[in-house]
């Protein structure tokens, strides 16, 4: 039986870094090397300040870095000595050509496949970790077959990740399931079993699912699509609740107590974000269109449309309660990452809410405990957000390292991310609300639109209750 003793992971991002750190921690006899072309990122992985924030990750990395966990830019050497190579690179939505705005861009996957076959010899297992379209493994295999050598035997597996940012370490150590897909040939089953044995160091066999390659790839897309669908569903109900006087929290609780439905992902919010949900749903839409399933494609497109509607509706509520204009007004925006306990801003709803408020001329004062100022300015300066005038971002946006400074003399306080400090710290500070209530009184802004409480105490309670409804969305 083939045993995996050395692992190489191409891609030191949000998936590759944490995944391989946990594997190294759980399998001390296996040497794990994470490689990347980005020298600055590798340098950060080898420093005391990791390039990504994830609760518990620092401890895992420190426990095995330099022992059986290594971070390097020497990609070819790591591939050559590895028994197993994870491909964990970015697969963004295409911004050009056929499938623009829907299909996944596989140029980095292709580049990895070509590099692997170029420098490899002997027997290796090559495993997709990145979220990829169905039948991407077939494309990798074609590249391998077209460049084969007499001494080379490469087996292709699919092993999608099911991590939620903010709980990634826990998800890796205590997974609901591990999914491994491969060929139904003898060689394919041999490769599947070898990877199963790695996970069996800490994952019960009953939680390791083996399928064919295509089922594994589609399962990842379908899982994220179903989660995104639930978020869009409860957000659609939140709009109905606000129009009828129903309480979306009470409705969600009543729905969630039905065991057939369950309570997970029934928290109304300003919309889902992160690197996976939108990308994977759009990928699913494109797949359905390519397979001539227009009704199915239209169904899943509505999940994306509802998410965009919720973001825009939230921004419109802010504008409406500030006397239908925010031009020149200070808006404190708390939280810029797409969810708490991560510094990831990809597809964060905060970006789009900021865009709508900037379009109306609002002065935004933004605070997030983990997102760097440079990242916020970069996200808001994208052409899709700032148009052809990125200079206006510098004019309208102030990024602060102090949440109280952001809130001082603000016309409105907008909580976009459910960081605990906004509930357990800021919410308890009456001076913040004294300032906001003063602005409300001085400028005569209407209170009835958002059903604002009349006292600081009730305002604090109402905001805490509102914040508790924010969902912890996975990527």
Buried (B, 14 or more C-beta within 10 A) or exposed (E): EBEBEBBBBBBBBBBBBBBBBBBBBBBEEBBBBBBBBBEEBBEBBBEEEBBBBBBBBBEBBEEBBEEBBBBBBEBEEBBBEBBBBBBBBBBEBBEEEEBEEBBBBBEBBBBBBBBBBEEBEEBBBBBBBBBBBBBBBEBBBEBBEEBEEEEBBBBBBBBBBBBBBBBBBBBBBEBEEBBBBBBEEEEBBBBBBBBBBBBBEBBEEEBBBBBBBBBBBBBBBBBBBEBBBBBBBBBBBBBEBBEEEEEBBEBBEEBBEEEEEEEEBBBBBBBBBBBBBBBBBBBBBBBBBBEEBEEBBEBBBBBBEBBBBBBBBBBEBBBBBBBEEBEEBBBBBBBBBBBBBBBBBBBBBBBBBBBBBBBBBBBBBBBBBBBEBEBBBEBBBEEEBBEEEBEBBEEBBBBBEEBBEBBBEBBBBBBBBBBEBBBEEBBEEEEBBEBBBEBBEEEEBEBEEBEBBEEBEEBBEBBBEBBEBBBBBBB
